[in-house]
Amino acid sequence: MLLLPFLALTASPADAAGAGVAMYGEPELRSDFTHLPYANPDAPKGGSIRFGEVGGFDSLNPFIVKGTAPWQLRYKVFESLLARNWDEPFSLYPLLAESVEIAPDRSWVEFMLDPAARFSDGSAVTVDDVIYSMELLAKDGRPNYRNTWSNVAGAERVGARGVRFRFVTPEREAPLILALHPILKRADAETRNFRETTLSPLIGSGAYVVDAFEPGRRIIFRRNPDHWARDLPVMRGQANFDEIIIDYFRDANAVWEAFTAGAIDVYRDSDPARWRAGYGFPAAQEGRIVQAEIPNGRPSGMKGFVFNTRKSIFEDIRVREALTLAFDFEWIQRTMLAGAFARIPSYFGGSPLAHSGAAEGREREILAPFADALPEGALDATIEQPVSTGDGRNRRNLRRAAKLLEDAGWRVSDGRLTDADGDAFAFEILLGAGADEQVAGIYAEALKRLGVSASVRLVDAAQYQARRNDYDYDMIVNTWALSLSPGIEQRFYWGEAGVQTPGTRNYMGVGNPAVEAALDALAAADTKAAFISSVRALDRALTAGRYVIPFWYAPKSWIAHDARLARPESVPLYGDWIGYLPDVWWRTE
């Protein structure tokens, strides 16, 4: 998925120097801004911060498919032409490029490099490095780089510091997708077999360099005191730690034990019971550990049981509605989640992009021609998730579910739900992570009361990924992390081509003309109002289709940390996302 906002503002070098570009209208920060709104420009430099991760790594190249590299490499060691402001969804600001110009018809984008830009070895970042990086990543990097470059007709120099990229087909997002690609040093990268894993760090221009590492066990990033961009507005108050240390552990329990023992400084908790009552260890009791609840403005995204509508038993929306009614979230909330989470209401729930009430204006115009492809009344009210009494019986919803199944041609015979041919309603819930096994078991038990037989099968990661890519399952659990700036990746998630094409993220097999109309409208949106209406239309159509039985989400992140770590009072829109922790935190002693 693309978590980043991609823009389409026509700008000239004269008025873009020092300023950002926004997808619609003007960026929030003026051209004379001094620092990002959630950064403390006076934050002290020094000290270290220690994190714990599950797993390991066998490569220091984060840009290729082969091998496993620490994900932090991409964001600590390498920079792009423009940079994010994590406090707004639609804008980018100068980093390696001091200015950007975009054609009115978006057929090309031109970047002018900052003459001060340097790699960590002190050498200048050049136009050659930029073009080489784009071509190398397209040829040998991950597929997303190749997909972007396939729409580039050519690259040409503009003077000593400029580069212009021309597009085969003008696309709203294309200029800024390129702006967010990492830039590598050509003289370093071209000496390597880039497709192969390596334990020799690549040279970047970021605030940190790889200082030391033990494959699979530890990696240490050291702050470059001569970082060329340390005084740029987008970097001021960031990269405050001299060292970022990441230790790797065999499982989540080992990470927790390391935190309670003081071996790591930060722990992202996801267990509500532990968050409320599990911090009785000495460091927490003595005030050496702080529990912080960090809010964020991101959409809820979607996670839940995914119907594979390619399977005949899930084709009928009445069946999907019935099985959704059988999921007793309120009971799970009370017995498993300590009441600490919220039900996912829709794909863009909890954000301004979520549909609400009756569809109006442009949102209604998009969907009305395809109203027959949506449940009756879907355009006239918010699509709500079922609510139970939370007593564990869920009788009212189960009665409604039984009626829907009967209307869809299913009958209970000898305690089994069967069709007209006597075939039982049975399916498998395929899981690739043990964390979902408990809730899958609870759900399977609830379905028995409808005469439905649901088995739960846990497979290893490789098998799970292979079957998911081929849509070889009845039901899975999946997560779509959605942003405030959805774009072309949405067609990869929900586009009708994914019904048959393997390897997309259309795991439910959506092939709905209302969804297609919303995707088309999103691609064509040229104003902020049109963009919001198209996303709300997409949110409404997907939610109404009952393709996923939603789980829950945390509107706040639970972060426990060493009390000697400090953070700015202002929290960005994206909460504790990349660009916040550890970027703008610092150590007080």
Secondary structure, DSSP 4 states (H G I P E B T S, - for coil): ---S--------HHHHTT--EESSS--SS-TT--S-TT--TTPPP--EEEEEEES--S-S-TTSSSS---THHHHHT---SEEE-TTSSSEEEESSEEEEEE-TTSSEEEEEE-TT-B-TTSPBP-HHHHHHHHHHHHHHS-HHHHHHHTTEEEEEEETTTEEEEEESS--SSHHHHHHTS----HHHHTTS-TTS--SSPPP--SSEEEEEEETTTEEEEEE-TT-TTTTSTTTTT----SEEEEEEESSHHHHHHHHHTTS-SEEEE--HHHHHH---SHHHHTTSEEEEEEE------EEEEEE-TTSGGG-SHHHHHHHHHT--HHHHHHHTSTT--EE--STTTTSTTS--SS--HHHHHHHGGGGGGS-TTTTTS--PPP---SSS--HHHHHHHHHHHHHTT-EEETTEEE-TT--B-EEEEEES-GGGHHHHHHHHHHHHTTT-EEEEEE--HHHHHHHHHTT--SEEEEEE---SS--THHHHHH-GGGGTSTTSS-TT----HHHHHHHHHHHH--SHHHHHHHHHHHHHHHHHTT-EEE-EE-SEEEEEEETTEE--S---TTTTSTTTTTTT-EE--
